[in-house]
Each structure stands twice: as C-alpha cells, then as structure tokens.
Amino acid sequence: MPQQHLEYIIKTMVSGGSAFWEPPRQARSVIVCWLKVEAWAEALYDWVLSTGQLNTILTYYEIQNPESVDGPMSGVPLPLLLKAIQVLAKSGRAQQIEGDTADGAEGGGGVRFFRAVAK
C-alpha cells in the first residue's frame, strides 16, 4: 500500500475518533482503537458502578490490572485510559488526581469517580 494511502486512512481514523496520535502533536505514532474513546469512557464508568467504586480513589494501575473482577480497561495502554478518564471528567463523573510513581515514571496518578448528575 502506498504511504499516502496509509496516511490518509490514519488521518481519517484520527478525525473520526477511532485513533489518536501518541504522543500528541506529532504524526508518526498512533493508537488505533476498536471503540471510540467515548465508548471506552462509558464502559469504564459502567465497571466503576458495577464494582461499587464510586467516591473511591483508584490508581491507573488498579484500573488497568484489577485484582478481583476484570474490567474493560484491563491491559489497555495508559494513554487510552487517560483519554477515557478525561471524557468522564468533562462530564463531571471523574476527577483526575496527579501523582508520580516511586521511581518518577508516568502513570502514578489516579482518579475518583462520582455519580452522574441528572440534567
């Protein structure tokens, strides 16, 4: 497949919400999703509700590697998890809590989930 065709496909996927550049503001590395980020956010929120995690602070690691019940975000890349959390934060259903790991690596933060506010 010619390079320009591949670039067109990826740009179309990014503009349609099925992929995103990682890291942002470059056009060499992309994460392709089989669900849109908004659908991942809803799946995450449904998991939070079903496991009784409202008003609980969860680390990104705990969401990606749950101990008791596998979640929709089990094993997903951190950038996708963060984008899903950002969607929930914009709707008032989550609050990101920044933090670092003991060795200073990324991904040491967490999130608190809130009940959805009726409109």
Order of alpha helices (4+ residues) and beta strands (2+ residues): alpha-beta-beta-alpha-beta-alpha-alpha-beta-beta
